Amino acid sequence: MIDLNFDEFFEWSPHRGARNRKYKLYKKSPDTRIRSEFFSERIITVLNELSVSTDFSTITRFKGSILNADFSDYFVRF
């Protein structure tokens, strides 16, 4: 696994904790279109809309808790 600095890619939302969202990320307005296509920018909306019952305590529990999540709104067909 690669050791990445969380703060280089994400920023905690100042409103985290609102509506029982302990882990909410802030989505910055990207300076360029290229930046808006980065995975770290695209994934924030998906993560912020996960169910409040999502378990973030470990990777294994996180994977198990999103098995039944509906991600169809985020798929793009070409």
A tleap script that builds the chain and sets N, CA, C and O, in Angstrom:
source leaprc.protein.ff14SB
mol = sequence {
  NMET ILE ASP LEU ASN PHE ASP GLU PHE PHE
  GLU TRP SER PRO HIE ARG GLY ALA ARG ASN
  ARG LYS TYR LYS LEU TYR LYS LYS SER PRO
  ASP THR ARG ILE ARG SER GLU PHE PHE SER
  GLU ARG ILE ILE THR VAL LEU ASN GLU LEU
  SER VAL SER THR ASP PHE SER THR ILE THR
  ARG PHE LYS GLY SER ILE LEU ASN ALA ASP
  PHE SER ASP TYR PHE VAL ARG CPHE
}
set mol.1.N position { 0.848 -1.169 0.000 }
set mol.1.CA position { 0.000 0.000 0.000 }
set mol.1.C position { 0.901 1.242 0.000 }
set mol.1.O position { 1.999 1.210 0.557 }
set mol.2.N position { 0.460 2.292 -0.597 }
set mol.2.CA position { 1.223 3.529 -0.681 }
set mol.2.C position { 0.786 4.467 0.433 }
set mol.2.O position { -0.404 4.588 0.726 }
set mol.3.N position { 1.754 5.127 1.049 }
set mol.3.CA position { 1.463 6.063 2.132 }
set mol.3.C position { 1.248 7.453 1.541 }
set mol.3.O position { 2.205 8.106 1.124 }
set mol.4.N position { 0.000 7.907 1.505 }
set mol.4.CA position { -0.334 9.229 0.985 }
set mol.4.C position { -0.777 10.137 2.114 }
set mol.4.O position { -1.352 9.685 3.104 }
set mol.5.N position { -0.507 11.409 1.957 }
set mol.5.CA position { -0.925 12.394 2.942 }
set mol.5.C position { -2.369 12.806 2.656 }
set mol.5.O position { -2.654 13.398 1.616 }
set mol.6.N position { -3.263 12.498 3.567 }
set mol.6.CA position { -4.693 12.797 3.425 }
set mol.6.C position { -4.910 14.274 3.095 }
set mol.6.O position { -5.725 14.604 2.232 }
set mol.7.N position { -4.189 15.157 3.774 }
set mol.7.CA position { -4.394 16.601 3.630 }
set mol.7.C position { -4.041 17.144 2.250 }
set mol.7.O position { -4.468 18.241 1.890 }
set mol.8.N position { -3.271 16.391 1.478 }
set mol.8.CA position { -2.935 16.831 0.124 }
set mol.8.C position { -4.106 16.621 -0.839 }
set mol.8.O position { -4.167 17.253 -1.894 }
set mol.9.N position { -5.022 15.745 -0.478 }
set mol.9.CA position { -6.114 15.392 -1.384 }
set mol.9.C position { -7.496 15.773 -0.858 }
set mol.9.O position { -8.403 16.057 -1.641 }
set mol.10.N position { -7.658 15.778 0.454 }
set mol.10.CA position { -8.965 16.011 1.044 }
set mol.10.C position { -8.895 17.038 2.168 }
set mol.10.O position { -7.830 17.307 2.725 }
set mol.11.N position { -10.043 17.597 2.482 }
set mol.11.CA position { -10.147 18.525 3.606 }
set mol.11.C position { -11.458 18.224 4.315 }
set mol.11.O position { -12.499 18.087 3.672 }
set mol.12.N position { -11.409 18.121 5.650 }
set mol.12.CA position { -12.634 17.879 6.413 }
set mol.12.C position { -13.555 19.076 6.267 }
set mol.12.O position { -13.107 20.222 6.284 }
set mol.13.N position { -14.823 18.808 6.125 }
set mol.13.CA position { -15.816 19.858 6.011 }
set mol.13.C position { -15.981 20.566 7.349 }
set mol.13.O position { -15.957 19.925 8.400 }
set mol.14.N position { -16.150 21.902 7.312 }
set mol.14.CA position { -16.398 22.607 8.571 }
set mol.14.C position { -17.749 22.231 9.180 }
set mol.14.O position { -17.999 22.513 10.352 }
set mol.15.N position { -18.617 21.598 8.395 }
set mol.15.CA position { -19.951 21.208 8.855 }
set mol.15.C position { -20.028 19.728 9.197 }
set mol.15.O position { -21.123 19.200 9.390 }
set mol.16.N position { -18.890 19.049 9.276 }
set mol.16.CA position { -18.967 17.619 9.595 }
set mol.16.C position { -19.530 17.464 10.991 }
set mol.16.O position { -19.270 18.277 11.878 }
set mol.17.N position { -20.273 16.451 11.166 }
set mol.17.CA position { -20.981 16.260 12.421 }
set mol.17.C position { -22.437 16.688 12.283 }
set mol.17.O position { -23.287 16.288 13.079 }
set mol.18.N position { -22.721 17.506 11.265 }
set mol.18.CA position { -24.098 17.918 11.011 }
set mol.18.C position { -24.871 16.722 10.459 }
set mol.18.O position { -24.331 15.953 9.664 }
set mol.19.N position { -26.072 16.565 10.853 }
set mol.19.CA position { -26.947 15.473 10.401 }
set mol.19.C position { -26.292 14.109 10.587 }
set mol.19.O position { -26.383 13.242 9.718 }
set mol.20.N position { -25.632 13.929 11.726 }
set mol.20.CA position { -25.005 12.654 12.071 }
set mol.20.C position { -23.923 12.210 11.090 }
set mol.20.O position { -23.662 11.014 10.959 }
set mol.21.N position { -23.301 13.146 10.411 }
set mol.21.CA position { -22.215 12.815 9.490 }
set mol.21.C position { -20.887 13.082 10.169 }
set mol.21.O position { -20.403 14.214 10.181 }
set mol.22.N position { -20.307 12.055 10.724 }
set mol.22.CA position { -19.044 12.213 11.427 }
set mol.22.C position { -17.897 12.444 10.444 }
set mol.22.O position { -16.958 13.180 10.747 }
set mol.23.N position { -17.972 11.826 9.285 }
set mol.23.CA position { -16.909 11.921 8.294 }
set mol.23.C position { -17.448 12.602 7.046 }
set mol.23.O position { -17.973 11.935 6.153 }
set mol.24.N position { -17.326 13.891 6.977 }
set mol.24.CA position { -17.801 14.638 5.808 }
set mol.24.C position { -16.623 15.421 5.242 }
set mol.24.O position { -15.878 16.067 5.979 }
set mol.25.N position { -16.469 15.353 3.931 }
set mol.25.CA position { -15.353 16.028 3.276 }
set mol.25.C position { -15.824 17.277 2.558 }
set mol.25.O position { -16.954 17.343 2.074 }
set mol.26.N position { -14.967 18.245 2.496 }
set mol.26.CA position { -15.233 19.516 1.834 }
set mol.26.C position { -14.797 19.410 0.381 }
set mol.26.O position { -13.690 18.958 0.089 }
set mol.27.N position { -15.658 19.821 -0.513 }
set mol.27.CA position { -15.323 19.787 -1.932 }
set mol.27.C position { -14.948 21.192 -2.381 }
set mol.27.O position { -15.786 22.092 -2.430 }
set mol.28.N position { -13.686 21.357 -2.705 }
set mol.28.CA position { -13.193 22.652 -3.157 }
set mol.28.C position { -13.593 22.871 -4.608 }
set mol.28.O position { -13.851 21.910 -5.334 }
set mol.29.N position { -13.644 24.112 -5.031 }
set mol.29.CA position { -13.854 24.404 -6.442 }
set mol.29.C position { -12.522 24.254 -7.146 }
set mol.29.O position { -11.598 25.024 -6.883 }
set mol.30.N position { -12.401 23.280 -8.035 }
set mol.30.CA position { -11.112 23.056 -8.687 }
set mol.30.C position { -10.704 24.245 -9.563 }
set mol.30.O position { -11.544 24.887 -10.194 }
set mol.31.N position { -9.409 24.521 -9.587 }
set mol.31.CA position { -8.883 25.624 -10.389 }
set mol.31.C position { -8.927 25.326 -11.878 }
set mol.31.O position { -9.036 26.235 -12.700 }
set mol.32.N position { -8.843 24.066 -12.212 }
set mol.32.CA position { -8.821 23.676 -13.627 }
set mol.32.C position { -9.757 22.509 -13.852 }
set mol.32.O position { -10.143 21.810 -12.915 }
set mol.33.N position { -10.117 22.309 -15.105 }
set mol.33.CA position { -10.970 21.173 -15.455 }
set mol.33.C position { -10.237 19.863 -15.194 }
set mol.33.O position { -10.847 18.874 -14.788 }
set mol.34.N position { -8.951 19.860 -15.424 }
set mol.34.CA position { -8.167 18.647 -15.189 }
set mol.34.C position { -8.270 18.242 -13.724 }
set mol.34.O position { -8.467 17.067 -13.414 }
set mol.35.N position { -8.138 19.202 -12.835 }
set mol.35.CA position { -8.225 18.910 -11.403 }
set mol.35.C position { -9.598 18.351 -11.033 }
set mol.35.O position { -9.700 17.488 -10.160 }
set mol.36.N position { -10.638 18.830 -11.680 }
set mol.36.CA position { -11.993 18.355 -11.364 }
set mol.36.C position { -12.189 16.891 -11.732 }
set mol.36.O position { -13.119 16.249 -11.243 }
set mol.37.N position { -11.321 16.355 -12.589 }
set mol.37.CA position { -11.422 14.951 -13.000 }
set mol.37.C position { -10.588 14.019 -12.119 }
set mol.37.O position { -10.660 12.801 -12.279 }
set mol.38.N position { -9.806 14.563 -11.201 }
set mol.38.CA position { -9.012 13.727 -10.299 }
set mol.38.C position { -9.947 12.858 -9.472 }
set mol.38.O position { -11.042 13.281 -9.101 }
set mol.39.N position { -9.507 11.651 -9.191 }
set mol.39.CA position { -10.297 10.728 -8.378 }
set mol.39.C position { -10.665 11.359 -7.036 }
set mol.39.O position { -11.793 11.211 -6.564 }
set mol.40.N position { -9.711 12.061 -6.424 }
set mol.40.CA position { -9.965 12.643 -5.107 }
set mol.40.C position { -11.061 13.703 -5.146 }
set mol.40.O position { -11.704 13.947 -4.126 }
set mol.41.N position { -11.289 14.327 -6.271 }
set mol.41.CA position { -12.382 15.302 -6.406 }
set mol.41.C position { -13.708 14.602 -6.708 }
set mol.41.O position { -14.751 14.984 -6.176 }
set mol.42.N position { -13.666 13.586 -7.556 }
set mol.42.CA position { -14.898 12.905 -7.971 }
set mol.42.C position { -15.503 12.051 -6.868 }
set mol.42.O position { -16.722 11.885 -6.825 }
set mol.43.N position { -14.694 11.513 -5.989 }
set mol.43.CA position { -15.180 10.577 -4.986 }
set mol.43.C position { -15.837 11.258 -3.785 }
set mol.43.O position { -16.583 10.617 -3.045 }
set mol.44.N position { -15.566 12.549 -3.585 }
set mol.44.CA position { -16.081 13.253 -2.399 }
set mol.44.C position { -17.605 13.218 -2.332 }
set mol.44.O position { -18.161 12.959 -1.264 }
set mol.45.N position { -18.284 13.468 -3.429 }
set mol.45.CA position { -19.749 13.455 -3.427 }
set mol.45.C position { -20.267 12.075 -3.036 }
set mol.45.O position { -21.207 11.963 -2.249 }
set mol.46.N position { -19.665 11.040 -3.575 }
set mol.46.CA position { -20.091 9.670 -3.268 }
set mol.46.C position { -19.883 9.376 -1.783 }
set mol.46.O position { -20.783 8.851 -1.128 }
set mol.47.N position { -18.721 9.703 -1.253 }
set mol.47.CA position { -18.442 9.443 0.164 }
set mol.47.C position { -19.371 10.218 1.081 }
set mol.47.O position { -19.842 9.686 2.087 }
set mol.48.N position { -19.638 11.472 0.742 }
set mol.48.CA position { -20.500 12.300 1.590 }
set mol.48.C position { -21.954 11.842 1.578 }
set mol.48.O position { -22.707 12.156 2.500 }
set mol.49.N position { -22.354 11.111 0.559 }
set mol.49.CA position { -23.743 10.655 0.472 }
set mol.49.C position { -23.937 9.213 0.941 }
set mol.49.O position { -25.030 8.662 0.807 }
set mol.50.N position { -22.891 8.600 1.488 }
set mol.50.CA position { -23.050 7.255 2.043 }
set mol.50.C position { -23.981 7.302 3.247 }
set mol.50.O position { -24.116 8.334 3.906 }
set mol.51.N position { -24.607 6.195 3.518 }
set mol.51.CA position { -25.526 6.077 4.649 }
set mol.51.C position { -24.806 6.382 5.963 }
set mol.51.O position { -23.611 6.118 6.101 }
set mol.52.N position { -25.534 6.931 6.909 }
set mol.52.CA position { -24.938 7.224 8.221 }
set mol.52.C position { -24.544 5.935 8.951 }
set mol.52.O position { -23.782 5.978 9.917 }
set mol.53.N position { -25.056 4.800 8.496 }
set mol.53.CA position { -24.707 3.524 9.129 }
set mol.53.C position { -23.402 2.944 8.572 }
set mol.53.O position { -22.976 1.874 9.007 }
set mol.54.N position { -22.766 3.622 7.629 }
set mol.54.CA position { -21.505 3.152 7.061 }
set mol.54.C position { -20.445 3.116 8.152 }
set mol.54.O position { -20.271 4.076 8.903 }
set mol.55.N position { -19.743 1.996 8.226 }
set mol.55.CA position { -18.732 1.786 9.269 }
set mol.55.C position { -17.348 2.128 8.712 }
set mol.55.O position { -16.849 1.440 7.822 }
set mol.56.N position { -16.731 3.189 9.233 }
set mol.56.CA position { -15.426 3.630 8.775 }
set mol.56.C position { -14.291 3.169 9.697 }
set mol.56.O position { -13.156 3.619 9.536 }
set mol.57.N position { -14.566 2.298 10.641 }
set mol.57.CA position { -13.563 1.952 11.648 }
set mol.57.C position { -12.366 1.182 11.083 }
set mol.57.O position { -11.239 1.384 11.535 }
set mol.58.N position { -12.593 0.307 10.109 }
set mol.58.CA position { -11.503 -0.410 9.440 }
set mol.58.C position { -11.861 -0.550 7.966 }
set mol.58.O position { -13.018 -0.382 7.582 }
set mol.59.N position { -10.874 -0.854 7.152 }
set mol.59.CA position { -11.123 -1.065 5.715 }
set mol.59.C position { -12.088 -2.228 5.508 }
set mol.59.O position { -13.004 -2.134 4.691 }
set mol.60.N position { -11.892 -3.310 6.234 }
set mol.60.CA position { -12.752 -4.487 6.094 }
set mol.60.C position { -14.200 -4.161 6.441 }
set mol.60.O position { -15.113 -4.549 5.712 }
set mol.61.N position { -14.413 -3.461 7.532 }
set mol.61.CA position { -15.784 -3.093 7.922 }
set mol.61.C position { -16.388 -2.098 6.941 }
set mol.61.O position { -17.579 -2.167 6.637 }
set mol.62.N position { -15.574 -1.176 6.446 }
set mol.62.CA position { -16.060 -0.208 5.459 }
set mol.62.C position { -16.543 -0.941 4.203 }
set mol.62.O position { -17.642 -0.683 3.713 }
set mol.63.N position { -15.723 -1.846 3.691 }
set mol.63.CA position { -16.111 -2.611 2.496 }
set mol.63.C position { -17.410 -3.379 2.740 }
set mol.63.O position { -18.300 -3.390 1.889 }
set mol.64.N position { -17.512 -4.014 3.897 }
set mol.64.CA position { -18.719 -4.771 4.216 }
set mol.64.C position { -19.951 -3.888 4.344 }
set mol.64.O position { -21.050 -4.299 3.972 }
set mol.65.N position { -19.777 -2.688 4.863 }
set mol.65.CA position { -20.936 -1.824 5.090 }
set mol.65.C position { -21.437 -1.137 3.823 }
set mol.65.O position { -22.550 -0.611 3.811 }
set mol.66.N position { -20.639 -1.132 2.757 }
set mol.66.CA position { -21.107 -0.504 1.510 }
set mol.66.C position { -21.552 -1.513 0.458 }
set mol.66.O position { -21.892 -1.134 -0.662 }
set mol.67.N position { -21.550 -2.795 0.813 }
set mol.67.CA position { -21.942 -3.830 -0.151 }
set mol.67.C position { -23.346 -3.620 -0.714 }
set mol.67.O position { -23.587 -3.910 -1.886 }
set mol.68.N position { -24.255 -3.130 0.085 }
set mol.68.CA position { -25.634 -2.944 -0.359 }
set mol.68.C position { -25.953 -1.508 -0.762 }
set mol.68.O position { -27.113 -1.179 -1.011 }
set mol.69.N position { -24.945 -0.658 -0.828 }
set mol.69.CA position { -25.162 0.746 -1.221 }
set mol.69.C position { -25.494 0.818 -2.712 }
set mol.69.O position { -24.969 0.043 -3.512 }
set mol.70.N position { -26.359 1.744 -3.071 }
set mol.70.CA position { -26.756 1.933 -4.467 }
set mol.70.C position { -25.901 3.052 -5.075 }
set mol.70.O position { -26.072 4.227 -4.753 }
set mol.71.N position { -24.987 2.664 -5.952 }
set mol.71.CA position { -24.105 3.625 -6.597 }
set mol.71.C position { -24.518 3.916 -8.036 }
set mol.71.O position { -23.749 4.520 -8.784 }
set mol.72.N position { -25.713 3.500 -8.436 }
set mol.72.CA position { -26.141 3.638 -9.835 }
set mol.72.C position { -26.195 5.095 -10.298 }
set mol.72.O position { -26.031 5.361 -11.489 }
set mol.73.N position { -26.420 6.035 -9.393 }
set mol.73.CA position { -26.451 7.452 -9.780 }
set mol.73.C position { -25.086 7.968 -10.212 }
set mol.73.O position { -24.986 9.019 -10.844 }
set mol.74.N position { -24.040 7.233 -9.872 }
set mol.74.CA position { -22.679 7.699 -10.159 }
set mol.74.C position { -22.034 6.995 -11.353 }
set mol.74.O position { -20.899 7.306 -11.714 }
set mol.75.N position { -22.745 6.052 -11.966 }
set mol.75.CA position { -22.218 5.378 -13.136 }
set mol.75.C position { -22.536 6.170 -14.385 }
set mol.75.O position { -23.613 6.753 -14.511 }
set mol.76.N position { -21.599 6.183 -15.296 }
set mol.76.CA position { -21.801 6.905 -16.558 }
set mol.76.C position { -21.740 5.886 -17.692 }
set mol.76.O position { -20.806 5.089 -17.778 }
set mol.77.N position { -22.738 5.924 -18.549 }
set mol.77.CA position { -22.750 5.039 -19.715 }
set mol.77.C position { -22.307 5.808 -20.930 }
set mol.77.O position { -22.710 6.952 -21.142 }
set mol.78.N position { -21.483 5.178 -21.719 }
set mol.78.CA position { -20.998 5.801 -22.961 }
set mol.78.C position { -21.620 5.167 -24.157 }
set mol.78.O position { -21.330 5.562 -25.287 }
savepdb mol mol.pdb
quit
